[in-house]
């Protein structure tokens, strides 16, 4: 990892510390555009906002999808204090952002937070294929 990448990761870690000082979970992220300029920064505000989705990575993915053209998004890198969770990973993929660089891995976070990890959500399906597929057919 080069010095610039480490500096951006240190900024993400500083944003995580800011979140913690504010009483929120300790996570921070930023977007760096194709020219190396910081485009946007966020920190976790899930407690302050009473919003389980207020992760910095998700907020930045939304920002990127609204504000960046596809070419710029693809050339933009998200630097984040921790590897994005599955919710944020999905949003990042949909936003078109080209790359994520993280400090702590999800595994390393779990080791710091015993008992954590992603619960398995019971799901049933598929079902009612003819009816459900009719709603989607021809849309794409
Ligand atoms: Zn997340």
Boltz pocket constraint, residues with backbone or C-beta under 6 A from the ligand:
constraints:
  - pocket:
      binder: B
      contacts: [[A, 55], [A, 57], [A, 58], [A, 84], [A, 85], [A, 86], [A, 87], [A, 88], [A, 89]]
      max_distance: 6.0
